[in-house]
């Protein structure tokens, strides 16, 4: 997956980190409970990131929006894709006999025969006789090719989640109001720590100037 550059708590980086954890654990979950297990995995990861974020005096309003984006936008799109990918992997992507050695040998022979027949047909021009061996090679590696095709499609979708999160945060930052920045439980100036009081003006100026 594509990892975005920037703050560790940017939307894209948080989404990347959560999906990476979910993908790491996805294959260990049963088909019956995978959706619930992945959601628990995402919440657990969010909780650990949240603790680190708030320890650094991060804005609670920002975190609520980020958490909402992950749980209500990203995960509902990711879960069906993850469930489908698990099923495809356990079915060996539909390859005959799971693409074992015997299946590969049989498909290579079939490819060689098909390639030989194509060469033998007088109305189909061919460049080289090795055309038949190319078919045999394709038959041997067919299970790997379909696996790579499905994995590429899956990871392309995951990268879209990261890129969409990055674009959403960038677009949202253009319309951040001072009310959004001040919407924290500890917004009372008397309750802020010295670090929070020092960082607030800079935070407002940076966000409103984007």
URDADA-V461688 format. One record per helix or strand. SS is the DSSP state (H for helix, E for strand). FROM is the first residue (numbers start at 1). TO is the last residue. Records with the same first field share a line. If there is no record, write none. Layout:
BEGIN
SS: FROM-TO + FROM-TO
END
This chain:
BEGIN
H: 11-26 + 34-55 + 60-90 + 92-94 + 96-99 + 101-120 + 131-140 + 142-173 + 178-182 + 189-191 + 194-208
END
